[in-house]
Amino acid sequence: MQRLDAGDLERVGRFVAETGSIEGDEPFPTEFLAAIRRLVPCDSVTFCELDRIGERALGMVSVPEEPDEDEELGLDYWEARHEHPICRFHEKTGDWRAYRLSDFVETRRFRSSRIYAEWFRPQHIESLITVGLDSPLSHTKVFLLARSGGRDFDPSDSLVLDVVRPYLALRYEAACRVAESSVTCDALTPRERQILALVAEGKTNGHIAHELCIAHGTVRRHLENAYAKLGVHTRTAAVRAAAALGSVLGAALGAV
């Protein structure tokens, strides 16, 4: 059975020490993802929250940052994800430990798949390793570390990510407790509550504007006002705050 060597343990210690001082309303802001990128060298790191039952994105943050925070996962992913070996394994087993793409499929065979052609190749992803937090399929929470070129991740990279997985879960739980203790809807207008409810459903600003027959800029302005009142700064933090509001937001759509 493979074990972490002294060098691996040292980099885990540095990672925990470095990220322990990162504060804010997000459990995994971009500086945290940058630290993961140093812990396990890769070209990009994404923390992705999905409703795999409703097939919608709940939140996403990446390093390097995505150009448009409103951009959601394309339909090609949802249509072809049954071909994604790691996603298929997650949904079958509920096992969120660290796994490499190469743990499930030989590279040549994977490159002939539809999901490689429509999802991986356009993003120049050749090697992937994921680690997730224990979660229901209605709200999965997964880190994706990707590399271009031919260099695969090592088995020791999986071990390192599994060692820090409980720490990642603690950070997420702490952020949720902070959101629950600080969220109030008293100052939100009915329109802000309505828009925040739609954000919690995974809808983009464009979708919200179309559904409510208002301008895209109006949606953004309402969201900015709601963020300020909720004490959050990003879309994913707003989703977390919306979850903390619970039934209030669940009834918001019928309140206007």
N, C-alpha and C positions, 0 to 999 in steps of 0.2 A: 504494500500500500504506500503510495507516494505521500511524503510529508513536506511541509514547508521548510526550507533551509533558513539559516540565520539571516541571509540577505533578504529573503522574502518577509520574514518577521519584522526586520528593521524597517522595510518600506511600509508595511502595514502600520507600524507604530508612528512613523512620520505622517502618514495620511490622517490618522485619527487625531494626532496633535494639531496638525494644520487646520483640519476642518472643524475642530471643536470650537474654534473662535468665530466661525462664520455665523452671523445672525441675520434675522429678517423674517418676513412672513412666509417665505418659501422654505420647505425642508431641503430642497436641492437646487439652489440658484446656480447661475452659470459658473461662479467661482468654485462651487462644490464639484460640479461636473469637470471643471478643468483639473481639479485635484485627482479625480478618478482617472482622468486621462494620463496623469503622471504616474499614478499607482500601477495601472496596466496600460502601457503605451499603445496608442491607437490613433487613427485619424479623426474620429468623431465619437462623441458620447451623447446619447439621447435618453432622457427619462420620459417615458410615455405612459400616460394613464388612459385606458380604454374601457369602454363598455363593449365587451365582445359578444354579449347577447343582443344588445340593440344596435351593434355595429356602428359605433360613433366614437370619436375622439373626445376625451374629457379634459385633456391637458397634455402639453408637450413642451419641453425645454431642451435645447441642444447646444453643444459646443463642438465646432463653431456654430454661432447662432443662426437660426433660420431667417431668411430675409423678410418673411411675412408671418407675424404671429397668428393671423387669422387662417392661414392655410391649413386645411385638414387632410387626413389621409385620403388618398384617392380611392375611387370605387374599385380600381384594379386590385388593390390590396385585399379588400373585403371579398372580392370574387375569387381570388386565387390563394387566400391564406391557408386553405386546406392543404396546399402543396408546400407550405412553409414547415419544414421538419420540426423546428423548435416550437412554433405556435401549436402545431398539431399535438406535440407531446405535452405542452402545458395544459391544453384543454382536455386531454384524455386523462392525465394523471394528477393535475393540481400540484405538481412538483416544480417549485420556482427556484431551485438551486441553479448554480452557474453551469451552463452548458455551451459548448462550441457547436457551430453549425456542422463542423466536420465530425462531431461525435455521432451524427445521425446519417450523413449521406456523403458519398464519395464526390469529390469536386467535379469531376467530368460529368457525372450523371446529373448533378444539381444544375449545371450550366445549361442543360437541355430542357429545364423546366420552365413553365410559363411564368412563375413568380420571379425567377431569376431574370427573365427577359423584360418583364414589365415593372419590376420593383427594384431588384438589386442592381442590375447592370446600369440603368439610367442614373443611379446614385453612386456608381463606381465602387460598389461594395463587393469584395471578393471573400473576405473572412469576417465572421461575426461571432461574438460571444454575448450571452445575455445572462442577467441575474435579476430575480424579481422578489418582491415582498409577498408574503402569504396573503392571498386576496381571493375574493369570489370573482367569477368570470364577469360579473356585472361592473366590476371596477378593478381591473388589473393594474399593477404598478411595476413596470419593468424597465431596467436599464439595458440599453443596447450599445455595445462597443463595437465599432466597425473599423476595418482596414481595407484599403485598396491594395492592388498588387498581389503578389503571390505568397506573402508571409502569413502563415496561420498563427493563431494564438497557441500558447503552450498549455499543457495540462496544469502546470503550476499557476497559471493565470486564473483558472477556475477555482483552484484551492484558495487563492488570495481573496477572490470575490466572495467565496463562501464564508471565509473568516470574518469579513466585514459586513456580511448580510444582516446579522442581528443589530449591528450599529446603525445601518441604514434604516431598519424598521423602527428603531427607537427614535431616530430623528423625525421620521414621518409622523409617528404617533405624538411626539411632542408638539409638532406644528399643528396637528389637528386639535390638541388640547388648547393651545393658545387661541386658535380660531374660535373654538366653542366658547371660551371664556370672554372673548372680546367682541363677538358679533352681536349687533343689535339692529333691528329693522325699524325702530321707532322713527328714525330720521329719514328713512327712504321714502321717496314718493311712490305712488302706485305704479307709475311708468317704470321707475328704476327697479322696483320689485319684479315687474313683469319681464323686463329685459334680462334681469339677473336670473330669473327662472329659466329663460330660454338659453342663456349661457350654460346653466347647469345641465341642460339637455344636450349640450355639445354642439349647439348651433353657432355658426360664425356670424360676424357682424353683417355680412352680406345677406345671409339667410334671414336674420332677424329683421333687417331693414325691409326685405321683400315681404315677409309675413305680416309685419305691422304697417306696411305702406308708408314708411318714413325714410328720410335720407340716411345714407350710410354714416355721414358725419354726425347726425343727430343721435344715432345709436352709440357712436363712440363717445359723444359728449355725456350722454346719460350714464354710460359705464364709468367714465372718469369721475363723475360726481359720486356714483355708488362706491367706487373704490376708495375715494377719500373718506366717505362716511363709515365704511367698514374697516378702514385702517389697513388696506392691502394695496399692492402696487402692480400686480400682474393678473393676467387672465386666469391662470391656474390657481392662484391664491383666491381669486373671486369664486371659482368653482368650489374650492374647499370651504369658503365662507358660506356659499349657498347651501352646501350640504349641512353645515352647522345650523342654518336657519330651519331646515327640515320642513315641517308641514306648512309653515307660513308661506314659503316660496312654492310649495306644492299647490297651494290654493290661489297663488297670485294670478295665474292666467284667467281665472274666473272673476277676479276682483275689479277688472277694468272694463 
